[in-house]
Amino acid sequence: AEKVRENADYVGDKFAEEARKIHFGESDPRGIYGEATLEEAKSLAEDGVEFMPVPVFPEDRN
């Protein structure tokens, strides 16, 4: 989990939106992490967007 934090951009609750932009080539490819609702996660999976759950980092919520 620490490697994710060191090598990816935190996008907060915009995770689903940004992941979709990256997947469809509308944003530069890069590692991101943030939060998504269950419905957003299901929609990403249905669209073929690859992602995986990671634990919440407390300092990112402050």
C-alpha positions as CSV (number, residue, x, y, z in Angstrom):
1,A,0.0,0.0,0.0
2,E,2.9,2.4,0.8
3,K,4.2,1.9,-2.8
4,V,0.9,3.0,-4.2
5,R,1.1,6.2,-2.2
6,E,4.7,6.9,-3.2
7,N,4.1,6.2,-6.9
8,A,0.5,7.4,-7.6
9,D,-1.5,10.6,-7.5
10,Y,-4.3,11.0,-4.9
11,V,-7.5,12.0,-6.7
12,G,-9.9,11.7,-3.8
13,D,-13.5,11.2,-4.6
14,K,-12.8,11.9,-8.3
15,F,-11.3,8.4,-8.6
16,A,-13.9,6.9,-10.9
17,E,-14.0,10.0,-13.2
18,E,-10.2,10.2,-13.5
19,A,-9.8,6.4,-13.9
20,R,-12.3,6.5,-16.8
21,K,-10.5,9.4,-18.4
22,I,-7.2,7.6,-18.3
23,H,-8.8,4.4,-19.6
24,F,-10.3,6.2,-22.6
25,G,-7.2,8.2,-23.3
26,E,-8.7,11.6,-22.2
27,S,-6.0,12.0,-19.5
28,D,-2.3,11.1,-19.4
29,P,-1.7,7.6,-18.2
30,R,-0.5,7.5,-14.6
31,G,-1.1,5.7,-11.3
32,I,-3.9,7.1,-9.3
33,Y,-5.7,6.3,-6.0
34,G,-8.8,7.6,-4.3
35,E,-12.3,6.7,-3.3
36,A,-15.2,5.3,-5.3
37,T,-18.6,4.2,-4.3
38,L,-19.7,0.6,-4.8
39,E,-21.8,1.8,-7.8
40,E,-18.9,3.7,-9.3
41,A,-16.7,0.6,-8.9
42,K,-19.2,-1.6,-10.6
43,S,-19.6,0.8,-13.5
44,L,-15.8,1.0,-13.9
45,A,-15.6,-2.8,-14.0
46,E,-18.4,-3.0,-16.5
47,D,-16.5,-0.5,-18.7
48,G,-13.4,-2.6,-18.6
49,V,-11.4,-0.2,-16.4
50,E,-8.8,-2.1,-14.4
51,F,-8.5,-1.1,-10.7
52,M,-7.9,-2.7,-7.4
53,P,-9.0,-1.8,-3.8
54,V,-6.3,-0.4,-1.5
55,P,-6.6,0.6,2.1
56,V,-7.5,4.2,3.0
57,F,-4.5,6.3,4.1
58,P,-5.5,8.3,7.1
59,E,-3.4,11.4,6.2
60,D,-5.1,11.6,2.8
61,R,-8.4,12.2,4.6
62,N,-7.1,15.1,6.6
